[in-house]
Amino acid sequence: MYEKSKQLFKEARKYIPGGVNSPVRAFQSVGGNPLFIARAQGSKIYDVEGNAFIDYVGSWGPMILGHRHPQVIEALKRALERGTSFGAPTEAETELARMIVKAVPSIEMVRMVNSGTEAAMGAIRLARAYTERDKIIKFSGCYHGHADHLLVKAGSGATTLGIPDSKGVPDDVARNTIALPFNNLETVKETVKAEGRTIAAIILEPVPGNMGVVIPKGGFLAGIRKLCDENDIVLIFDEVMSGFRVSWGGAQSLSGIIPDLTCLGKIIGGGLPVGAFGGKKEIMEKLAPIGPVYQAGTLSGNPLAVTAGLETLKLLSKPGTYEKLEKRSAYLMNEGGKLAEQAGIPVCCNRAGSMFSTFFTPNLVEDYDAAQKSDTIKFGRYFHAMLKHGIYLAPSQFEAGFISLAHSQEDIDKTLDAMAKTFREI
Ligand SMILES: *Cc1c(COP(=O)(O)O)cnc(C)c1O
């Protein structure tokens, strides 16, 4: 099975390190070869041999409408006819910026970039310039892209491959990043008490998805907001994953805890390469060309990417979308949890809206250490058995799954059937 993918992977490895352009795609932690994908439609992706899978990766988050939504495709075709890149302002950029400003409580102004990595990098630089301080606090297992100073105790692929602290990051850079355990307000308080006046920013995923999904404890986000206010620290919510995912306007709309700066990506690009960071006008106006903080991009605000993002947000803004996602997702996770229990397999099911994780552990997963104690061997068996039954999950215990608006009740029921079989097999 999967012979063609195997061949293509062999060929890819000759020319691309590890055969992939982003590490976690390689199936390294679950074993086996990655599937090469030929196309996707709605809730399904199809490999090069024509095998269909119900897709819970959704390109790692962006495809909240499902693949190839006709309205997005039509808008992209029209944009394509006008040209792919101009390196000059376009009307659509303002339209997308206006939409983001209206939707996300903390954002008064926004700068478009090309990836979540760039968004986090830009936000940190801005916070450092604004506060005239160097240090930052991040949380173990939170992932903010692969900029040097953020690859400390990083989640996502770095965790999957056991390299949360990457080689090649100078000690001098890493020294300015303090990594603390998520959901532990006491350690943040102690650290801020000791070093508060040297800390430029606290950055976190308000609902982490990059150590698998973890839910912030009551009072954690509010406590951090208070510490930032008391010590003139810039609070940055990295909502690259949670933005427009856990609700319209992101985790900040849900929690009511409003950061100073917000990073976005994934969904706001509708499947094209995008990132953005925004926040208080007073801080954002420090950016070049009107301020002293340099930041730029040849393809930033690219007309195709902006078009896909704009159409995606327009469709998401319709009434009932998040209710529908919530209903489908709750059903899948609740029923899935019951199936695991019936099979005698201890799991911890964490979910925020249409982001979910099934950790193979009997314990609650509220931070990175707890996530790390999951049985990754069992997860690997789960992953492969689900794949065999036509379900495409992220090939890592430390990633979120995503449900889209294209996932039908029938898809969810098929997935539950596959889970029932799989839990008996592993
Ligand atoms: C995906 C992600 C990033 C990185 O985005 P890229 O577009 O892959 O650079 C940063 N932060 C969070 C929270 C993410 O989920």
The ligand as an SDF file (V2000), in Angstrom:
LIG
                    3D

 15 15  0  0  0  0  0  0  0  0999 V2000
    1.5730   27.7790   12.8420 C   0  0  0  0  0  0  0  0  0  0  0  0
    1.9260   28.6860   13.9370 C   0  0  0  0  0  0  0  0  0  0  0  0
    2.9830   29.6050   13.8260 C   0  0  0  0  0  0  0  0  0  0  0  0
    3.9110   29.6310   12.6390 C   0  0  0  0  0  0  0  0  0  0  0  0
    3.2740   29.9620   11.4700 O   0  0  0  0  0  0  0  0  0  0  0  0
    4.0140   29.6480   10.0680 P   0  0  0  0  0  0  0  0  0  0  0  0
    3.0970   30.2270    9.0510 O   0  0  0  0  0  0  0  0  0  0  0  0
    4.1510   28.1580   10.0090 O   0  0  0  0  0  0  0  0  0  0  0  0
    5.3360   30.3270   10.1260 O   0  0  0  0  0  0  0  0  0  0  0  0
    3.1920   30.4910   14.8490 C   0  0  0  0  0  0  0  0  0  0  0  0
    2.4160   30.4900   15.9370 N   0  0  0  0  0  0  0  0  0  0  0  0
    1.4020   29.6150   16.0930 C   0  0  0  0  0  0  0  0  0  0  0  0
    0.5690   29.6770   17.3220 C   0  0  0  0  0  0  0  0  0  0  0  0
    1.1400   28.6760   15.1060 C   0  0  0  0  0  0  0  0  0  0  0  0
    0.1540   27.7950   15.2890 O   0  0  0  0  0  0  0  0  0  0  0  0
  1  2  1  0
  2  3  1  0
  2 14  2  0
  3  4  1  0
  3 10  2  0
  4  5  1  0
  5  6  1  0
  6  7  2  0
  6  8  1  0
  6  9  1  0
 10 11  1  0
 11 12  2  0
 12 13  1  0
 12 14  1  0
 14 15  1  0
M  END
$$$$
